[in-house]
Amino acid sequence: MQALWQLKETFECMSNHNPLGVPAPYPAAAPRTHSCVLCQKRKVKCDRNAPCAGCIKLGMECVEAIPAPPRRRKRKASTSDLQSRLQRCEELLRVNGVSMGSSDGQESDIEEGCTPKEGSVPAASPSGKGKLIVDQGEPRFVNNTLWTGLADEFKEIDILRRSDSASRKSTLPTSAAVDASHFVLGSNAVPLQNLTTLHPPPVRMFRLWQTFLDNVNPLSKVIHAPTTQVQVLDATTNLENLPATTEALLFAIYASAICSLTNDECDTLMGEPKSSLFPRYLAAAKQALGAVGFIASSDLVVLQALVLLLISMRQNQNPHALWVLTGVALRIGQRMGLHADGATLGLSVFEAEMRRRIWWQIILLDNRTAQRAGLRDSITPNSFDTNLPANINDADLDPNMQEMPLEHNYPTEMIFCLITYEIGKFIKGAGYQKAFAAPVSAKDKVMDELESRLHTKFLQYCDRSISLHSLCIAVAKSITANMRLMAHHSRHWKGRDSHMPQAERDILFSLSLQMLENDNMVHSVPGLKRYLWHVQGNFQFDAFIILLSELRRRPNGEHSHRAWKHVQEAFNTHRDLTSDDYALYIAIGNLTLQAWEIRETQLAQQNQGHVEVPGFITILRAKGPPKDESTRGPQYIPDQRNSTQQSIVDYTSASGHTLISSTGADFGDQDIAFDPAQITPMGWDYWENLLQEYDHQLYC
């Protein structure tokens, strides 16, 4: 045995001596605690020897991998940490003159006579100067000196609160949470459903998305289509993991897309009637918004969903209720700081531009709903400084871009919205507000300025072969004509329209006819059919009533024939005027019959042969003769005296754009055997009451 040990030592000495001078491949070393770099890269198990078997086999240098530094764990918020933060907040409150009450949760009042400490920041201006703070994980805008001073404290406390709450599960079920979202939209009036089951199949989802892009998006532009399209694609394959905010947006898109379809189109496209699909997606959108707590949310996607929902509710919602709901969207936008331009808040180029688009759409909605409710819009020009959206396409925007793209000098996807926003901005401007109480001539001058601005910036570049451009031209002219109509309206004359000069009557007739022609054009052009959902709810009854009233005084002549042609087309387009029994429709029917009977009588007396009676007149007559006493509507008294022929005039705006060629009082080339002075003046209190009653009956 001793001989064997001596032999073993001899061999070890020989191997250590290495008489040939060949270096050993690796120095001997103790086993390591971490794998080597090569094994980590190859993703194979390392034996942690030095060298390891894998490196020896490959003939590579074996280097031990340096482990990553241990992740620093967030320190769990303690009561003392929160207490120290609150003490700092209380100190700042005292410095700013706010009395701190007891700790029982009672509100503290502002100390009387206290003034801010010298060197404190002045109060923010009404234009929206302020800053965004993080509150419960979401940005919130503040422009009060006190709260902007506490912005950093809010951020730190919010981090502690969220880290503390993340370590504890809530013991309250979701349904027990107290939130005003369901109360505001009324979505808790129906049983809550599994929203995942309410989504349409992928094929129909794509159809609704394309319908939205074609019919709704060009008139609203509150989303970035390329970004939202990615979300739609993801939803078709992964509904179970769809974010709640995205789900709310999708249901709002479904509802607005269905709203833009006719009954026949909905049957063809979706295989179901509109009467069942629209309420379904409307209720789902409300439930989805309630699920994300939209009232307290500061998520831009949630606000996009709410705005689209309000747009889809315009046709079937009480104007007063819709005005209140629009006010909710307005307040949410203000809480998010949309009334302050994103460039002043340090936001990204993409987010700042999307915030401008949403804010101005809310301003437009507030204005329209206020008008329908007979109220003034609730936002003043000096309460926000958000710039108008840029004249760029969605393809020009990218969430990761660092610089704002240059605006185009030609019409883009934004043209319709920009025209309406430009008009809204002009109306809120000081010049228009000052002219509102000025004489009519001053109002006309201001309107000339607006028409010139719209023509220079937009309309001169429009191509009528493009459907959206044709709509822009019609809407721009109708809005400006309506604004002129309101400035010249007979309700402004003492003693009503019996004392109105003939020149004013000519202007009213011209503007009313132009507005009716634009409405008929939009309904008759096939390419504009996709936008009818937007136009149908904006029929200008004022202009229609004025036109019919003036036709009692203008029974014959070129312009009278032209006007009656468009009246007939309007009745054929808006068939509810003859089919429904609203008091407003009955009064309009009586006024129409009065004007037609005067025309029919005069044509017969002038021996112009048989007068063909239009179909809508036959329908109105079948309902009964004009009921002057029962409806207290306008009356006429035919007379056999001759009136003098009036000269033909052109009503042209100061900007040089002829609105429409109009003629004098009778618009006829022959004597007329009745006295216009004997026609009962229009009583606009009566018509305004009918319009208000109509809105109430239509939506309640």
C-alpha positions in Angstrom: 0.0 0.0 0.0 2.9 2.4 0.9 4.3 1.7 -2.5 1.1 2.7 -4.2 1.0 6.1 -2.4 4.7 6.7 -3.4 3.8 6.0 -7.1 0.8 8.4 -6.9 3.0 11.2 -5.5 5.6 10.6 -8.3 3.0 11.0 -11.1 1.7 14.2 -9.4 5.2 15.7 -9.3 5.8 14.8 -12.9 2.5 16.5 -14.0 3.3 19.6 -12.0 6.8 19.9 -13.2 5.7 20.1 -16.9 9.2 19.7 -18.5 7.9 20.7 -22.0 6.9 24.2 -20.8 3.3 23.9 -22.1 1.1 26.2 -20.1 -1.9 24.7 -18.3 -5.2 25.6 -20.1 -6.8 27.1 -17.0 -5.5 27.9 -13.5 -7.0 25.9 -10.7 -9.7 27.7 -8.8 -12.4 27.0 -6.3 -16.0 26.4 -7.5 -18.0 29.5 -8.2 -21.4 30.6 -6.9 -22.6 32.0 -10.3 -22.7 30.7 -13.8 -20.3 31.9 -16.4 -21.1 34.5 -19.1 -20.9 32.0 -22.0 -23.4 29.6 -20.4 -25.8 32.4 -19.7 -25.7 33.5 -23.3 -26.1 30.0 -24.6 -28.9 29.5 -22.0 -27.5 26.2 -20.8 -26.8 24.9 -17.3 -23.4 25.8 -16.0 -21.6 23.4 -13.5 -20.1 26.6 -11.9 -16.6 25.1 -11.9 -13.6 27.2 -12.8 -13.4 26.5 -15.7 -16.8 25.0 -16.4 -17.2 21.9 -18.6 -18.9 23.8 -21.3 -16.1 26.3 -21.8 -13.5 23.5 -21.6 -15.3 21.7 -24.4 -15.5 24.7 -26.6 -12.0 25.9 -25.8 -13.3 29.3 -24.6 -12.2 31.4 -21.7 -14.5 30.9 -18.8 -15.5 34.2 -17.1 -17.9 34.3 -14.2 -20.9 36.5 -14.8 -21.4 39.5 -12.5 -24.8 39.3 -11.0 -27.2 42.2 -11.4 -27.5 44.4 -8.3 -30.4 43.5 -6.1 -33.6 45.4 -6.9 -34.4 48.0 -4.4 -37.7 47.3 -2.9 -40.0 50.2 -2.2 -40.2 50.8 1.5 -43.7 50.1 2.7 -45.5 53.3 3.6 -45.8 53.7 7.3 -48.2 55.8 9.3 -45.4 58.0 10.4 -44.4 58.7 6.7 -47.9 59.7 5.8 -48.2 61.8 9.0 -45.0 63.7 8.2 -46.2 64.4 4.7 -49.6 65.6 6.0 -47.8 67.9 8.5 -45.9 69.5 5.7 -49.1 70.0 3.7 -50.7 71.6 6.8 -47.8 73.9 7.2 -48.1 75.1 3.6 -51.9 75.6 4.1 -51.2 77.8 7.1 -48.7 79.8 5.2 -51.3 80.5 2.5 -53.8 81.7 5.0 -56.0 78.6 5.4 -57.1 77.7 8.9 -56.6 74.0 9.9 -59.6 72.7 11.8 -59.7 69.6 13.9 -58.7 66.3 12.6 -62.3 64.9 12.5 -62.6 65.6 8.8 -64.5 68.9 9.0 -63.7 71.4 6.2 -61.5 74.3 7.1 -62.4 77.8 6.1 -60.2 80.6 4.7 -59.2 82.9 7.4 -60.6 86.4 7.1 -58.1 89.1 6.6 -55.3 86.8 5.9 -53.0 87.7 3.0 -50.5 85.4 1.2 -47.0 85.6 2.5 -44.6 87.9 0.7 -43.1 86.3 -2.3 -45.9 83.8 -2.8 -47.1 83.0 -6.4 -50.0 85.2 -7.6 -53.3 83.6 -8.4 -53.6 82.0 -11.8 -55.4 83.9 -14.6 -58.7 82.8 -16.0 -57.1 81.7 -19.2 -56.1 78.5 -17.6 -52.5 79.0 -16.4 -51.7 76.3 -13.9 -50.0 72.9 -13.7 -50.8 69.2 -13.8 -50.5 67.2 -10.6 -50.8 63.5 -10.1 -53.7 62.5 -7.9 -54.5 58.8 -7.4 -52.4 57.9 -10.3 -54.0 60.3 -12.8 -53.1 63.8 -13.9 -55.3 66.6 -12.6 -55.1 70.2 -13.6 -55.0 72.9 -10.9 -54.7 76.7 -11.3 -55.2 77.9 -7.8 -52.2 79.3 -6.0 -52.8 77.1 -2.9 -53.0 73.8 -4.8 -50.2 74.5 -7.2 -48.0 75.1 -4.2 -48.9 71.6 -3.0 -48.4 69.9 -6.3 -45.2 68.1 -5.2 -46.7 67.0 -2.0 -49.7 65.5 -3.8 -47.3 63.5 -6.0 -45.3 62.1 -3.1 -48.4 61.3 -1.0 -50.0 59.6 -4.0 -47.0 57.3 -4.5 -47.1 56.3 -0.9 -50.9 55.8 -0.9 -50.7 53.6 -4.1 -47.8 51.6 -2.7 -49.7 51.1 0.5 -52.9 50.1 -1.1 -51.2 47.8 -3.5 -50.1 45.6 -0.5 -53.7 45.3 0.7 -56.8 44.0 -1.1 -60.0 45.9 -0.8 -62.7 44.2 1.2 -65.5 46.0 -0.6 -66.9 44.5 -3.8 -66.8 46.7 -6.9 -70.6 47.2 -7.0 -70.4 48.8 -3.6 -68.2 51.6 -4.7 -70.0 55.0 -4.5 -69.7 56.7 -7.8 -71.9 59.3 -9.6 -71.1 57.9 -13.1 -74.1 55.5 -13.3 -76.3 58.2 -11.7 -75.4 60.8 -14.3 -75.9 58.6 -17.4 -78.7 56.5 -15.9 -76.9 53.3 -16.9 -78.0 51.6 -13.6 -81.6 51.8 -14.7 -81.2 48.5 -16.6 -79.5 45.3 -15.3 -75.8 45.3 -15.7 -74.5 42.8 -18.3 -71.3 41.1 -19.2 -69.8 43.7 -21.6 -67.6 41.1 -23.3 -70.7 39.3 -24.6 -72.1 42.6 -26.1 -69.3 43.2 -28.6 -70.3 42.4 -32.2 -68.5 39.5 -34.0 -65.1 40.5 -35.6 -66.6 40.9 -39.1 -69.3 43.3 -37.8 -66.8 45.0 -35.6 -64.8 45.9 -38.6 -67.9 47.1 -40.5 -68.9 49.4 -37.6 -65.3 50.7 -37.4 -65.3 51.5 -41.2 -68.7 53.1 -40.9 -67.4 55.3 -38.1 -64.4 56.3 -40.2 -66.6 57.2 -43.2 -69.6 58.8 -41.5 -68.7 60.1 -38.0 -65.0 60.6 -37.7 -64.7 63.4 -40.4 -67.3 65.4 -38.5 -65.9 64.9 -35.0 -62.1 64.1 -35.1 -61.7 63.4 -31.4 -59.7 60.2 -32.0 -56.4 59.4 -33.8 -57.6 56.8 -36.3 -54.3 54.9 -36.8 -53.9 54.5 -33.0 -57.5 53.5 -32.4 -57.4 51.0 -35.3 -54.6 49.1 -33.6 -56.9 48.8 -30.5 -59.8 47.6 -32.7 -57.6 44.9 -34.2 -56.5 43.8 -30.8 -60.1 43.7 -29.6 -61.1 41.3 -32.4 -58.7 38.6 -31.0 -58.4 39.4 -27.3 -61.7 40.8 -25.9 -61.1 39.1 -22.5 -58.0 41.2 -21.8 -59.4 44.4 -23.3 -58.6 47.5 -21.1 -61.8 49.0 -19.6 -61.0 52.4 -21.1 -60.6 51.0 -24.6 -63.8 49.0 -24.2 -65.7 52.2 -23.3 -64.3 53.9 -26.4 -65.3 50.9 -28.7 -68.9 50.9 -27.5 -69.1 54.6 -28.1 -67.8 54.0 -31.6 -70.4 51.3 -32.2 -73.2 53.5 -31.0 -72.2 56.6 -33.0 -71.7 54.4 -36.1 -75.2 52.9 -35.8 -76.6 56.3 -35.2 -75.2 57.5 -38.6 -77.0 54.7 -40.5 -80.5 54.7 -41.9 -82.8 51.9 -41.0 -82.3 50.1 -44.3 -78.5 50.6 -44.2 -78.4 49.1 -40.7 -80.5 46.0 -41.8 -78.2 45.5 -44.8 -74.9 46.0 -43.0 -75.6 44.4 -39.6 -78.5 42.1 -40.3 -80.4 43.6 -37.4 -82.8 46.6 -37.1 -81.4 50.0 -36.0 -84.2 50.1 -33.4 -82.6 47.3 -31.5 -78.9 47.8 -32.2 -78.7 51.5 -31.2 -80.2 51.1 -27.8 -78.1 48.1 -27.1 -74.8 49.8 -27.9 -75.9 53.0 -26.2 -76.6 51.1 -23.0 -73.4 49.2 -23.3 -71.4 52.5 -23.8 -73.1 54.0 -20.7 -72.3 50.9 -18.6 -68.7 50.8 -19.8 -68.2 54.5 -18.9 -69.8 53.8 -15.5 -67.4 50.9 -15.0 -64.4 53.1 -15.5 -65.9 55.9 -13.3 -65.8 58.5 -16.0 -66.9 61.2 -13.6 -63.6 61.0 -11.6 -61.4 59.8 -14.5 -58.8 61.9 -16.1 -58.0 59.4 -18.9 -58.1 61.0 -22.3 -59.6 57.8 -23.9 -62.5 57.9 -21.4 -63.3 61.5 -22.4 -63.1 60.6 -26.1 -65.7 57.9 -25.4 -68.0 60.3 -23.5 -67.8 62.9 -26.3 -68.7 60.3 -29.0 -71.5 59.1 -26.8 -72.9 62.6 -26.5 -72.7 63.1 -30.3 -74.7 59.9 -30.9 -77.3 61.0 -28.3 -78.1 64.3 -30.1 -81.0 62.9 -32.1 -82.9 61.2 -29.3 -82.1 63.1 -26.2 -84.0 65.9 -24.5 -82.0 69.1 -25.3 -82.0 70.3 -21.7 -80.7 66.9 -20.5 -78.1 66.8 -23.2 -77.0 70.3 -22.3 -76.4 69.2 -18.7 -74.5 66.1 -19.9 -72.4 68.2 -22.1 -71.6 70.4 -19.1 -70.3 67.3 -17.4 -67.9 66.7 -20.3 -66.9 70.3 -20.1 -66.1 70.1 -16.4 -64.2 66.9 -16.9 -62.2 68.6 -19.6 -61.4 71.6 -17.3 -60.4 69.2 -14.5 -57.9 67.6 -17.0 -56.7 71.0 -18.0 -57.9 70.9 -21.6 -58.8 74.6 -21.4 -55.0 75.3 -21.1 -53.0 74.7 -24.2 -50.9 71.5 -23.9 -47.8 73.3 -25.1 -47.8 75.4 -21.9 -48.1 72.2 -19.7 -45.0 70.4 -20.9 -47.0 67.7 -22.7 -45.9 65.7 -25.7 -46.7 67.0 -29.2 -49.2 64.2 -29.8 -51.1 64.5 -26.5 -51.2 68.3 -26.8 -52.8 68.1 -30.2 -55.3 65.5 -29.3 -56.3 67.6 -26.3 -57.0 70.5 -28.6 -59.2 68.4 -30.8 -61.3 67.1 -27.9 -61.6 70.5 -26.2 -62.9 72.3 -29.3 -65.4 69.5 -30.0 -66.7 69.9 -26.4 -66.9 73.7 -27.0 -68.9 73.1 -30.2 -71.2 70.6 -28.4 -71.8 73.0 -25.6 -72.8 75.7 -28.0 -75.2 73.6 -30.0 -76.9 72.0 -27.1 -77.3 75.4 -25.4 -78.9 76.8 -28.5 -81.4 73.9 -28.7 -82.2 74.3 -25.0 -82.7 78.0 -25.5 -79.7 78.9 -23.3 -76.3 80.5 -23.8 -73.2 78.4 -23.9 -71.5 78.2 -20.6 -67.9 78.9 -21.6 -66.5 82.4 -22.1 -63.6 83.4 -24.4 -61.3 84.4 -21.6 -61.7 81.2 -19.6 -59.5 79.1 -21.9 -56.4 79.6 -24.1 -56.4 76.3 -26.0 -55.2 76.8 -29.6 -57.3 75.6 -32.5 -56.3 72.1 -33.8 -53.7 72.1 -36.6 -54.7 71.7 -40.2 -53.0 68.3 -40.5 -54.0 64.7 -41.2 -53.9 61.8 -38.8 -51.0 60.4 -40.8 -49.0 63.4 -39.9 -49.3 62.7 -36.2 -47.4 60.0 -34.2 -47.4 59.4 -30.4 -43.6 59.3 -30.4 -43.0 62.5 -32.4 -40.9 65.2 -30.9 -41.8 68.2 -33.1 -45.1 69.5 -34.3 -45.5 68.9 -38.1 -46.1 71.9 -40.3 -49.7 72.7 -41.1 -50.8 72.2 -44.7 -52.1 75.0 -46.9 -54.8 72.8 -48.5 -57.8 71.1 -47.0 -57.1 68.1 -44.8 -59.2 65.6 -42.8 -59.8 68.4 -40.3 -61.5 70.8 -42.7 -65.1 70.4 -41.4 -64.2 70.7 -37.8 -61.8 73.6 -38.4 -64.6 75.5 -40.2 -67.0 75.0 -37.4 -64.4 75.8 -34.8 -63.3 78.9 -36.6 -67.0 80.1 -36.6 -67.2 79.3 -32.9 -64.0 81.2 -32.1 -65.3 84.2 -34.2 -68.6 84.2 -32.3 -66.8 84.2 -29.0 -64.5 87.0 -30.1 -64.8 90.5 -28.7 -65.7 92.0 -32.1 -68.8 89.8 -32.6 -69.9 90.2 -29.0 -69.7 94.0 -29.3 -71.6 94.0 -32.6 -74.3 91.8 -31.0 -75.8 94.9 -29.4 -75.0 97.2 -32.3 -77.2 98.3 -35.2 -77.9 95.8 -38.0 -75.4 97.5 -40.3 -72.6 96.8 -37.8 -73.7 93.2 -37.5 -73.6 92.9 -41.3 -70.1 94.3 -41.4 -68.9 91.7 -38.8 -70.6 89.0 -40.8 -68.8 90.2 -44.0 -65.6 89.7 -42.1 -66.4 86.2 -41.1 -67.5 85.2 -44.6 -64.3 86.6 -46.0 -62.2 84.8 -43.4 -63.9 81.4 -44.2 -63.5 81.9 -47.9 -59.8 82.9 -47.6 -58.8 80.1 -45.2 -61.0 77.2 -46.4 -63.8 77.5 -49.0 -61.6 78.7 -51.9 -59.7 75.5 -51.7 -62.7 73.2 -51.6 -63.4 70.8 -54.4 -67.1 70.1 -54.8 -66.4 66.7 -56.3 -65.3 65.6 -52.8 -68.3 64.9 -50.6 -66.8 66.3 -47.4 -65.9 69.6 -49.2 -69.4 70.0 -50.6 -70.8 69.5 -47.0 -68.3 72.1 -45.8 -69.5 74.7 -48.3 -73.1 74.1 -47.6 -72.7 74.2 -43.8 -70.5 77.3 -43.8 -73.0 79.2 -46.0 -76.0 78.0 -43.9 -74.4 79.0 -40.6 -73.4 82.4 -41.8 -76.8 82.9 -43.5 -78.5 81.9 -40.3 -76.4 84.4 -38.3 -77.5 87.1 -40.7 -81.1 85.9 -40.4 -81.0 86.3 -36.7 -79.6 89.8 -37.0 -82.3 90.9 -39.4 -85.1 88.8 -37.8 -88.5 90.5 -37.6 -88.7 89.8 -33.9 -86.3 92.7 -33.4 -88.9 95.2 -34.8 -91.3 96.9 -32.5 -94.9 96.2 -33.6 -93.6 93.0 -35.2 -93.1 92.6 -38.9 -95.9 95.0 -39.9 -93.5 97.9 -39.5 -90.5 96.2 -41.1 -89.1 98.0 -44.2 -89.4 96.2 -47.5 -85.6 96.1 -47.9 -85.4 94.0 -44.7 -88.1 91.7 -45.9 -86.1 91.1 -49.1 -83.0 90.2 -47.1 -85.0 87.8 -44.9 -86.5 86.1 -47.9 -83.2 85.8 -49.6 -81.4 84.4 -46.6 -84.2 81.9 -45.8 -84.3 80.7 -49.4 -80.5 80.2 -49.4 -80.7 78.1 -46.3 -83.5 76.0 -47.6 -81.6 75.5 -50.9 -78.5 74.3 -48.9 -80.5 71.9 -46.9 -82.2 70.4 -50.0 -78.8 70.1 -51.7 -77.3 68.1 -48.8 -80.3 65.8 -48.9 -80.2 65.3 -52.7 -76.5 64.7 -53.4 -75.8 60.9 -53.1 -72.3 61.4 -51.8 -73.6 63.4 -48.8 -76.0 60.6 -47.7 -73.4 59.4 -45.1 -73.6 62.8 -43.4 -77.4 63.1 -43.2 -77.4 61.9 -39.6 -75.6 65.2 -38.7 -77.8 67.5 -40.9 -81.2 66.1 -40.1 -81.2 67.3 -36.6 -80.4 70.8 -37.6 -83.3 71.7 -39.8 -83.8 75.5 -39.6 -87.4 76.0 -38.8 -87.0 79.7 -38.3 -85.9 80.1 -41.9 -88.6 77.8 -43.2 -91.3 79.8 -41.4 -90.0 83.1 -42.6 -89.9 81.9 -46.2 -93.5 80.6 -46.0 -94.7 83.8 -44.4 -93.0 86.0 -47.1 -94.5 83.8 -49.8 -97.9 85.1 -48.8 -96.7 88.5 -50.0 -95.0 87.1 -53.1 -97.4 84.7 -54.8 -96.0 85.0 -58.3 -92.8 85.7 -60.2 -89.5 84.0 -60.9 -88.2 84.0 -57.3 -91.6 82.8 -56.0 -91.6 79.9 -58.4 -88.0 79.0 -57.3 -89.0 79.3 -53.6 -92.0 77.0 -54.0 -89.9 74.4 -55.8 -87.6 74.2 -52.8 -90.6 74.2 -50.4 -91.9 71.2 -52.2 -88.5 69.5 -52.1 -88.3 70.2 -48.4 -91.7 68.6 -47.7 -90.7 65.6 -49.8 -87.4 65.2 -47.9 -88.8 65.9 -44.4 -91.9 63.7 -44.7 -92.6 64.0 -40.9 -93.9 67.5 -41.6 -97.0 65.9 -43.1 -97.1 62.6 -41.3 -96.7 63.6 -37.7 -99.2 65.6 -35.6 -96.9 67.9 -33.6 -98.5 71.3 -33.0 -95.5 72.9 -34.8 -96.0 70.8 -37.9 -99.7 71.6 -37.9 -99.0 75.3 -37.7 -96.4 75.1 -40.5 -99.0 73.2 -42.6 -101.6 75.9 -42.0 -99.1 78.6 -43.0 -98.2 76.7 -46.1 -101.8 76.3 -47.2 -102.4 80.0 -46.6 -99.4 80.9 -48.8 -100.4 78.4 -51.5 -104.0 79.5 -51.7 -103.0 83.1 -52.2 -100.6 81.9 -55.0 -103.3 79.7 -56.5 -105.9 82.6 -56.5 -103.5 85.0 -58.1 -102.4 82.6 -60.8 -106.0 81.9 -61.7 -106.9 85.6 -61.8 -104.0 86.2 -64.2 -105.3 83.5 -66.6 -102.2 81.4 -66.3 -104.2 78.2 -66.9 -104.5 75.2 -64.7 -102.3 75.3 -61.6 -100.9 71.9 -60.8 -101.3 71.2 -57.1 -98.2 69.6 -55.5 -98.7 66.3 -53.6 -97.8 67.8 -50.2 -100.6 70.4 -50.6 -103.0 67.6 -51.3 -101.9 65.9 -48.2 -102.2 69.0 -46.1 -105.6 69.8 -47.5 -106.8 66.3 -46.6 -106.0 67.1 -43.0 -108.4 69.9 -43.1 -108.5 73.6 -44.1 -106.3 76.2 -42.4 -107.4 76.6 -38.8 -106.6 80.2 -38.0 -108.6 80.5 -34.8 -107.9 77.1 -33.4 -104.1 77.4 -33.9 -103.8 81.1 -33.5 -101.6 81.0 -36.6 -100.9 83.8 -39.1 -103.9 84.9 -41.2 -104.3 86.5 -44.6 -107.1 88.7 -45.9 -107.3 88.7 -49.8 -108.2 91.9 -51.4 -109.0 93.0 -55.0 -106.8 96.1 -55.1 -103.7 96.4 -57.3 -100.2 96.9 -55.9 -97.4 98.6 -57.6 -94.6 96.6 -59.1 -91.4 96.6 -57.1 -87.9 96.9 -58.5 -85.4 94.0 -58.5 -82.4 94.3 -56.1 -79.4 92.2 -55.4 -78.4 91.4 -51.8 -74.6 91.3 -51.9 -72.4 91.1 -48.8 -69.7 93.8 -48.4 -67.0 91.2 -49.0 -68.2 91.0 -52.6 -69.8 87.5 -52.5 -73.3 87.5 -53.8 -75.4 85.5 -51.4 -78.5 85.2 -53.6 -80.3 87.4 -56.1 -83.6 88.6 -54.6 -86.3 90.9 -55.7 -88.7 93.3 -54.2 -91.9 92.9 -52.2 -94.0 91.0 -54.7 -91.3 89.2 -56.7 -93.7 89.3 -59.6 -93.8 90.7 -63.1 -97.5 91.4 -63.1 -100.1 93.2 -61.0 -101.3 91.3 -58.0 -104.9 91.5 -56.9 -104.5 91.7 -53.1 -103.1 94.1 -50.6 -100.0 92.8 -48.7 -100.7 95.3 -46.0 -103.8 93.3 -45.1 -101.9 90.2 -44.2 -101.8 89.6 -40.5 -98.3 90.2 -39.1 -96.2 87.3 -37.9 -96.4 86.8 -34.1 -93.1 85.3 -33.2 -94.0 84.7 -29.6 -96.5 82.2 -30.9 -93.9 80.4 -33.1 -91.3 80.4 -30.4 -93.7 78.8 -28.0 -94.4 76.2 -30.6 -90.7 75.5 -31.2 -90.2 75.0 -27.4 -93.2 72.8 -27.2 -92.0 70.8 -30.2 -88.6 70.1 -28.5 -90.3 69.0 -25.4 -92.7 66.7 -27.2 -89.9 65.3 -29.4 -87.5 64.3 -26.7 -89.6 63.7 -23.6 
